[in-house]
Amino acid sequence: MDILVGLQWGDEGKGKFIDHICSQYDIVARFNGGANAGHSIYYNGEKVTLKLLPSGVFYPNTMNVIGTGVVVNPIQLQQEIEQLMALDATLALPKRLLLSAKAHLVLPTYAYFDQFYEAHPDYRTIGTTKNGIAPAYAAKILRQNLRVGDIYSAQFTSELQAILARQYRELEQLQCDLPPLKEMEAAYMDGIAFLKTLLITDTELYVNQALNEGKKVLAEGAQATMLDIDHGTYPYVTSSSTVAGGACTGLGVSPKKVGEIFGVTKAYTTRVGEGIFPTELTGAEAEQLRIKGGEFGSNTKRPRRVGWLDLPALKYACMVNGVTQLIVTKGDILSDREEVPVCTHYEVEGKKQAYFRVHQDEKTTQAIYQSFEGWTGDFTQIKTENQVPLAYKAYLNFIAQTVGVPVTYLSTGPQREEILKLKGD
């Protein structure tokens, strides 16, 4: 099993790279997160955002798995599937999608708790998408949630109604603006009815059997390393394990069966929401980079914070994941600059620091930069490694040497075919 992870704070272009290599795999399996993240892929000239679905959905011979580590909102999953089928009915998606019976459900009340926590002054403002993902994982850990496989239980409807009624009362006491409970429940039960039309199974058995038969599996993660619940910039993180180790727990696969670990990074850095960002740009320069790079959430449309490439953070992410291959995206966005700064170290309380530490204080962290000669050219015309601008090659070589991982692929533009595999020296 190979694994693909994001190495920054998300939005690195993971979906596009997965889409590019999907034809090499029999199965693409999503191992974490919920509908709070979006992978953007261009299909038939249209930009498609996948939120819950694995990125192998566009390849007719690829099976897709939503694993146990994912939290599933049935209403959002139904909408996503129906939108894709409307785009191309030949995808025959329901027949090529397996959903883990052990995956947890996102109940309709969870989004309202999410909204309350984000708005209330007594709680931290994290900058979530307010999709109810954290409450779903919290209920999972509290052992108070329902799982996908429970929908076949004779007690499911009564258990769901009891939970919704209790949580609805709590939300009323918090003075949340709510739709009628019966409407909320009815809409959710429609989503549950749709779930029952899908293939629900013990996906860990399916994936392990496929690996034992010699089939190739690609594990796909949502969000990214610096948003990992344990290893990210807590508390401004997501609610699940986003690192390579999370693929093993999220899919039920032994680490002994892991092969390549692909790590995706932009040629610069972005993040959404609150939290430390040592290389962040502000003002006109930030806005110029944001607009040129289209740095607005694929799911939420929120403007992303932008900054220069942060190598201490990238080194940390490569270490935590055990990355074997680097994929670099959006180098074209930095074209036509005289020079491109890169953060090589931090200065923290007068001392030089080469690795990111998630507990460090932004106020005492000063980025140390090294500038590189800028590059020019139309990246969409790059078809071979020899056409990559020399200055950009020097930039990439420095990244590879600093983090100790070879750069093996470059994105050269937004379209799905605009990606180049590097042969190396």
C-alpha positions as a printed NumPy array, in Angstrom:
array([[  0.   ,   0.   ,   0.   ],
       [  1.299,   3.418,  -0.951],
       [  0.22 ,   6.525,   0.962],
       [ -0.243,  10.112,  -0.12 ],
       [ -0.292,  12.979,   2.379],
       [ -0.169,  16.755,   2.361],
       [  2.912,  18.241,   3.992],
       [  1.718,  21.731,   4.884],
       [ -1.601,  23.078,   6.182],
       [ -3.647,  21.596,   3.345],
       [ -4.586,  22.699,  -0.177],
       [ -1.298,  21.459,  -1.644],
       [ -2.882,  19.856,  -4.702],
       [ -3.152,  16.289,  -3.404],
       [ -6.275,  15.527,  -5.421],
       [ -4.645,  16.395,  -8.717],
       [ -1.614,  14.194,  -8.069],
       [ -3.752,  11.287,  -6.92 ],
       [ -5.865,  11.708, -10.026],
       [ -2.66 ,  11.583, -12.088],
       [ -1.422,   8.282, -10.636],
       [ -4.786,   6.575, -10.053],
       [ -4.509,   4.524, -13.212],
       [ -1.574,   2.699, -11.571],
       [ -3.744,   1.49 ,  -8.68 ],
       [ -6.581,  -0.982,  -8.3  ],
       [ -7.995,   0.723,  -5.205],
       [ -7.928,   4.282,  -3.868],
       [ -8.894,   4.462,  -0.191],
       [ -9.684,   7.556,   1.871],
       [ -8.507,   7.075,   5.46 ],
       [ -9.441,  10.173,   7.491],
       [-11.504,  13.349,   7.802],
       [-14.943,  14.251,   6.576],
       [-16.61 ,  16.675,   4.193],
       [-14.64 ,  19.566,   5.692],
       [-11.936,  19.279,   3.049],
       [-12.015,  19.538,  -0.715],
       [ -9.779,  18.032,  -3.384],
       [-10.091,  19.926,  -6.653],
       [ -9.649,  18.025,  -9.922],
       [-10.305,  19.164, -13.478],
       [-12.465,  16.611, -15.305],
       [-13.645,  17.155, -18.872],
       [-12.583,  20.77 , -18.531],
       [-14.653,  21.351, -15.389],
       [-13.35 ,  21.928, -11.891],
       [-14.743,  19.237,  -9.602],
       [-14.361,  19.343,  -5.821],
       [-14.342,  16.   ,  -4.022],
       [-15.143,  16.22 ,  -0.322],
       [-15.83 ,  12.677,   0.883],
       [-15.174,  10.644,  -2.235],
       [-11.735,   9.214,  -2.977],
       [ -9.956,  10.679,  -5.98 ],
       [-10.085,   7.442,  -7.955],
       [-13.714,   7.992,  -8.902],
       [-12.862,   9.177, -12.433],
       [-11.132,   5.925, -13.429],
       [-13.593,   3.17 , -14.43 ],
       [-11.295,   0.317, -13.384],
       [-10.496,   1.762,  -9.944],
       [-12.415,   0.774,  -6.815],
       [-12.859,   3.465,  -4.195],
       [-13.008,   2.976,  -0.449],
       [-14.207,   5.301,   2.298],
       [-12.402,   3.841,   5.282],
       [-13.127,   3.47 ,   8.962],
       [-11.203,   6.613,   9.929],
       [-13.579,   8.836,   7.926],
       [-16.692,  10.475,   9.396],
       [-19.6  ,  10.404,   6.963],
       [-22.46 ,  12.841,   6.524],
       [-24.943,  10.846,   4.405],
       [-26.653,  13.965,   3.035],
       [-23.373,  15.435,   1.808],
       [-22.232,  12.093,   0.402],
       [-25.486,  11.724,  -1.54 ],
       [-25.158,  15.237,  -2.964],
       [-21.575,  14.615,  -4.023],
       [-22.364,  11.322,  -5.745],
       [-25.4  ,  12.728,  -7.527],
       [-23.447,  15.758,  -8.754],
       [-20.745,  13.517, -10.214],
       [-23.263,  11.21 , -11.853],
       [-24.979,  14.238, -13.395],
       [-21.604,  15.297, -14.78 ],
       [-20.881,  11.851, -16.234],
       [-23.303,   8.949, -15.752],
       [-20.77 ,   6.491, -17.193],
       [-18.75 ,   6.785, -13.975],
       [-21.166,   4.214, -12.453],
       [-19.978,   5.428,  -9.091],
       [-22.24 ,   3.545,  -6.645],
       [-20.889,   0.259,  -8.042],
       [-17.279,   1.356,  -7.531],
       [-17.551,   2.678,  -3.999],
       [-17.198,   0.729,  -0.764],
       [-18.112,   2.352,   2.541],
       [-16.753,   1.095,   5.845],
       [-19.405,  -0.243,   8.203],
       [-17.202,   1.042,  11.054],
       [-17.008,   4.63 ,   9.787],
       [-18.801,   7.045,  12.078],
       [-21.801,   9.124,  11.072],
       [-21.954,  12.915,  11.205],
       [-25.353,  13.695,  12.728],
       [-27.282,  16.805,  11.643],
       [-26.989,  18.443,  15.069],
       [-23.188,  18.437,  14.979],
       [-22.875,  21.354,  12.559],
       [-24.881,  23.55 ,  14.964],
       [-22.575,  22.681,  17.863],
       [-19.648,  23.522,  15.586],
       [-21.17 ,  26.901,  14.762],
       [-21.837,  27.622,  18.425],
       [-18.256,  26.85 ,  19.504],
       [-16.84 ,  29.034,  16.728],
       [-19.041,  32.018,  17.588],
       [-19.122,  31.928,  21.391],
       [-16.479,  33.992,  23.257],
       [-16.033,  31.288,  25.91 ],
       [-14.534,  28.933,  23.316],
       [-11.491,  29.089,  21.068],
       [-12.089,  30.313,  17.555],
       [-10.335,  27.668,  15.475],
       [-11.549,  28.651,  12.022],
       [-13.352,  25.404,  11.196],
       [-15.607,  24.839,   8.187],
       [-18.532,  24.323,  10.621],
       [-19.447,  20.984,   9.059],
       [-19.739,  19.229,  12.422],
       [-16.575,  17.167,  12.003],
       [-15.081,  17.831,  15.444],
       [-18.347,  17.025,  17.283],
       [-18.536,  13.77 ,  15.299],
       [-15.034,  12.72 ,  16.336],
       [-15.714,  13.888,  19.899],
       [-18.849,  11.72 ,  20.069],
       [-16.817,   8.833,  18.644],
       [-14.212,   9.14 ,  21.405],
       [-16.938,   9.516,  24.036],
       [-18.46 ,   6.306,  22.636],
       [-21.789,   8.073,  22.15 ],
       [-22.01 ,   8.034,  18.36 ],
       [-23.582,   5.886,  15.649],
       [-21.659,   4.129,  12.897],
       [-22.525,   3.422,   9.28 ],
       [-23.159,  -0.255,   9.96 ],
       [-25.707,   0.664,  12.642],
       [-28.193,   1.781,   9.987],
       [-29.176,  -1.879,   9.543],
       [-29.944,  -2.31 ,  13.247],
       [-33.597,  -2.592,  14.301],
       [-32.842,  -0.023,  17.012],
       [-31.167,   2.515,  14.721],
       [-34.138,   4.847,  14.216],
       [-35.039,   4.95 ,  17.912],
       [-31.404,   5.472,  18.938],
       [-30.975,   8.242,  16.371],
       [-34.185,   9.953,  17.479],
       [-33.131,   9.806,  21.132],
       [-29.713,  11.321,  20.389],
       [-31.141,  14.05 ,  18.153],
       [-33.828,  14.946,  20.694],
       [-31.29 ,  15.231,  23.498],
       [-28.854,  17.273,  21.428],
       [-31.645,  19.46 ,  20.059],
       [-32.634,  20.379,  23.634],
       [-29.021,  21.239,  24.396],
       [-28.799,  23.447,  21.309],
       [-32.062,  25.185,  22.243],
       [-30.608,  25.937,  25.671],
       [-27.596,  27.45 ,  23.904],
       [-30.05 ,  29.654,  21.972],
       [-28.997,  28.331,  18.575],
       [-31.104,  29.114,  15.513],
       [-32.469,  25.708,  14.511],
       [-34.861,  24.244,  11.932],
       [-37.717,  22.136,  13.326],
       [-36.47 ,  18.858,  14.759],
       [-38.837,  16.77 ,  12.624],
       [-37.539,  18.426,   9.439],
       [-33.935,  17.822,  10.484],
       [-34.687,  14.194,  11.284],
       [-36.641,  13.577,   8.059],
       [-33.908,  15.026,   5.846],
       [-31.308,  12.916,   7.625],
       [-33.345,   9.728,   7.274],
       [-33.553,  10.415,   3.527],
       [-29.746,  10.454,   3.545],
       [-29.694,   7.194,   5.494],
       [-31.994,   5.63 ,   2.889],
       [-29.489,   6.632,   0.229],
       [-26.628,   5.092,   2.226],
       [-28.464,   1.783,   2.125],
       [-28.17 ,   1.798,  -1.678],
       [-24.364,   1.793,  -1.409],
       [-21.959,  -1.082,  -0.816],
       [-21.287,  -1.134,   2.935],
       [-18.797,  -3.665,   4.233],
       [-15.801,  -4.347,   6.487],
       [-13.394,  -2.426,   4.288],
       [-10.299,  -3.477,   6.255],
       [-10.965,  -7.067,   5.16 ],
       [-11.453,  -5.956,   1.569],
       [ -8.267,  -3.869,   1.447],
       [ -6.093,  -6.488,   3.15 ],
       [ -7.38 ,  -9.251,   0.896],
       [ -6.634,  -7.089,  -2.133],
       [ -3.077,  -6.484,  -0.895],
       [ -2.597, -10.21 ,  -0.265],
       [ -3.686, -10.846,  -3.87 ],
       [ -1.016,  -8.46 ,  -5.129],
       [ -3.335,  -5.597,  -5.979],
       [ -2.105,  -2.028,  -5.647],
       [ -3.739,   0.253,  -3.097],
       [ -3.275,   3.989,  -2.688],
       [ -4.259,   5.48 ,   0.676],
       [ -5.461,   9.058,   0.357],
       [ -5.498,  11.543,   3.214],
       [ -7.536,  14.693,   3.694],
       [ -6.15 ,  17.936,   5.176],
       [ -2.395,  17.779,   5.847],
       [  0.415,  17.076,   8.294],
       [  0.478,  20.442,  10.044],
       [ -3.239,  20.012,  10.787],
       [ -2.819,  16.583,  12.413],
       [ -4.664,  16.286,  15.723],
       [ -1.487,  15.022,  17.467],
       [  1.428,  16.323,  15.413],
       [ -0.008,  19.545,  13.995],
       [ -0.193,  23.111,  15.285],
       [ -2.668,  22.351,  18.059],
       [ -5.274,  23.65 ,  18.827],
       [ -5.561,  25.016,  15.283],
       [ -5.776,  21.588,  13.708],
       [ -8.342,  19.185,  12.312],
       [ -9.923,  16.386,  14.354],
       [ -8.285,  13.338,  12.809],
       [ -4.896,  11.792,  12.094],
       [ -3.646,  13.248,   8.818],
       [ -0.144,  11.715,   8.759],
       [  0.964,   8.511,   7.051],
       [  0.516,   6.504,  10.252],
       [ -3.144,   7.504,  10.193],
       [ -3.576,   5.55 ,   6.968],
       [ -2.791,   2.333,   8.8  ],
       [ -5.256,   2.974,  11.615],
       [ -7.865,   4.568,   9.351],
       [ -7.88 ,   1.613,   6.956],
       [ -6.863,  -1.235,   9.247],
       [ -3.657,  -2.073,   7.379],
       [ -0.366,  -3.08 ,   8.99 ],
       [  2.607,  -0.687,   8.629],
       [  4.537,  -3.686,   7.248],
       [  2.463,  -3.404,   4.074],
       [  3.356,   0.249,   3.363],
       [  5.528,   0.999,   0.324],
       [  5.956,   4.511,  -1.061],
       [  4.897,   7.567,   0.935],
       [  4.21 ,  10.489,  -1.382],
       [  4.263,  13.954,   0.165],
       [  2.757,  16.957,  -1.613],
       [  3.901,  20.522,  -1.005],
       [  3.363,  23.828,  -2.725],
       [  6.375,  25.86 ,  -3.833],
       [  5.161,  28.374,  -1.26 ],
       [  2.96 ,  28.009,   1.829],
       [ -0.72 ,  28.572,   2.595],
       [ -3.06 ,  27.848,   5.444],
       [ -6.708,  28.431,   6.338],
       [ -7.942,  29.391,   9.779],
       [ -6.101,  30.538,  12.873],
       [ -2.685,  29.479,  14.128],
       [  1.037,  30.072,  13.79 ],
       [  2.354,  30.898,  10.31 ],
       [  6.005,  32.055,  10.524],
       [  6.391,  32.911,   6.816],
       [  3.047,  34.642,   6.327],
       [  2.808,  37.595,   3.942],
       [  0.41 ,  40.479,   4.409],
       [ -0.758,  43.477,   2.432],
       [ -0.509,  43.952,  -1.316],
       [  2.167,  41.286,  -1.828],
       [  0.006,  38.68 ,  -0.108],
       [ -3.071,  39.655,  -2.103],
       [ -1.15 ,  39.469,  -5.374],
       [  0.073,  35.953,  -4.579],
       [ -3.373,  34.885,  -3.356],
       [ -5.107,  36.046,  -6.525],
       [ -2.473,  34.653,  -8.902],
       [ -2.519,  31.302,  -7.101],
       [ -6.305,  31.157,  -6.779],
       [ -5.856,  30.71 ,  -3.056],
       [ -9.454,  30.43 ,  -2.   ],
       [-10.909,  27.328,  -0.355],
       [-12.153,  24.727,  -2.85 ],
       [-14.915,  23.829,  -0.395],
       [-15.507,  27.011,   1.638],
       [-14.246,  29.699,  -0.825],
       [-12.488,  31.354,   2.12 ],
       [ -9.322,  33.319,   1.228],
       [ -6.233,  31.432,   2.31 ],
       [ -3.353,  32.963,   4.209],
       [ -0.224,  32.906,   2.048],
       [  3.527,  33.037,   2.612],
       [  6.927,  31.832,   1.481],
       [  8.012,  28.207,   1.603],
       [  8.737,  27.101,   5.173],
       [ 11.508,  24.497,   5.078],
       [ 11.699,  23.854,   8.862],
       [  8.   ,  22.924,   8.741],
       [  8.534,  20.848,   5.581],
       [ 11.474,  18.972,   7.145],
       [  9.321,  18.233,  10.184],
       [  6.473,  16.951,   8.001],
       [  8.788,  14.722,   5.954],
       [ 10.229,  13.272,   9.161],
       [  6.868,  12.56 ,  10.806],
       [  5.506,  10.88 ,   7.668],
       [  8.642,   9.102,   6.452],
       [  8.159,  10.641,   3.002],
       [  9.951,   8.849,   0.165],
       [  8.94 ,  11.096,  -2.74 ],
       [  8.166,  14.817,  -2.92 ],
       [  5.606,  16.32 ,  -5.287],
       [  5.9  ,  20.096,  -5.717],
       [  2.978,  22.134,  -7.009],
       [  2.377,  25.746,  -8.073],
       [  5.925,  26.68 ,  -8.977],
       [  4.331,  28.451, -11.933],
       [  2.603,  30.877,  -9.548],
       [  6.008,  32.177,  -8.428],
       [  7.11 ,  32.861, -12.019],
       [  8.177,  36.349, -13.098],
       [  9.677,  37.337,  -9.758],
       [ 13.208,  38.697,  -9.572],
       [ 13.871,  36.564,  -6.526],
       [ 12.048,  33.984,  -4.424],
       [ 12.683,  33.913,  -0.661],
       [ 12.68 ,  30.608,   1.255],
       [ 12.647,  30.196,   5.026],
       [ 15.612,  27.948,   5.884],
       [ 15.611,  28.316,   9.687],
       [ 13.901,  30.118,  12.529],
       [ 15.442,  32.32 ,  15.138],
       [ 13.762,  31.568,  18.452],
       [ 14.892,  33.558,  21.484],
       [ 18.253,  34.195,  19.876],
       [ 18.86 ,  30.576,  18.856],
       [ 18.789,  29.084,  15.353],
       [ 16.23 ,  26.316,  14.819],
       [ 16.107,  23.951,  11.831],
       [ 12.878,  22.058,  12.584],
       [  9.376,  23.271,  13.288],
       [  8.142,  22.682,  16.838],
       [  4.381,  22.708,  17.129],
       [  4.381,  24.329,  20.565],
       [  6.555,  27.29 ,  19.591],
       [  5.247,  30.826,  20.028],
       [  4.646,  32.903,  16.908],
       [  5.692,  36.052,  18.737],
       [  9.171,  34.679,  19.438],
       [  9.652,  32.892,  16.106],
       [ 11.488,  34.856,  13.427],
       [ 11.832,  33.323,   9.957],
       [ 15.342,  33.389,   8.461],
       [ 15.293,  33.609,   4.663],
       [ 17.558,  32.74 ,   1.779],
       [ 16.703,  34.256,  -1.6  ],
       [ 16.848,  32.391,  -4.911],
       [ 16.994,  33.726,  -8.425],
       [ 13.488,  33.921,  -9.886],
       [ 12.323,  32.117, -13.008],
       [ 10.12 ,  32.9  , -15.97 ],
       [  8.273,  31.002, -18.663],
       [  4.935,  29.44 , -19.482],
       [  4.843,  26.325, -17.308],
       [  1.906,  24.884, -19.238],
       [  4.283,  24.406, -22.179],
       [  6.702,  22.298, -20.137],
       [  6.53 ,  18.72 , -21.404],
       [ 10.003,  17.422, -20.522],
       [ 12.432,  17.855, -17.649],
       [ 14.837,  19.75 , -19.926],
       [ 12.234,  22.509, -20.323],
       [ 12.075,  23.267, -16.596],
       [ 13.71 ,  26.693, -15.979],
       [ 17.218,  26.312, -14.551],
       [ 16.499,  28.721, -11.704],
       [ 13.47 ,  26.643, -10.698],
       [ 15.59 ,  23.476, -10.851],
       [ 18.055,  25.086,  -8.452],
       [ 15.18 ,  25.97 ,  -6.134],
       [ 13.879,  22.381,  -6.221],
       [ 17.336,  20.894,  -5.685],
       [ 17.78 ,  23.047,  -2.596],
       [ 14.425,  21.857,  -1.228],
       [ 15.312,  18.202,  -1.869],
       [ 18.753,  18.523,  -0.258],
       [ 17.372,  20.357,   2.772],
       [ 14.578,  17.887,   3.574],
       [ 16.45 ,  14.804,   2.379],
       [ 13.742,  13.605,  -0.012],
       [ 13.898,  13.614,  -3.839],
       [ 11.466,  15.716,  -5.851],
       [  9.903,  13.264,  -8.3  ],
       [  6.913,  15.142,  -9.737],
       [  6.106,  18.753, -10.634],
       [  2.729,  20.306, -11.266],
       [  2.996,  22.682, -14.212],
       [ -0.543,  24.09 , -14.254],
       [ -4.094,  23.558, -12.964],
       [ -5.302,  21.02 , -15.549],
       [ -5.16 ,  17.314, -14.694],
       [ -2.616,  16.539, -17.45 ],
       [ -0.283,  19.366, -16.422],
       [  2.054,  17.311, -14.29 ],
       [  5.592,  16.158, -15.024],
       [  7.468,  13.154, -13.698],
       [ 11.158,  13.884, -13.136],
       [ 13.742,  11.313, -14.107],
       [ 16.449,  12.873, -11.975],
       [ 20.159,  12.997, -12.644]])
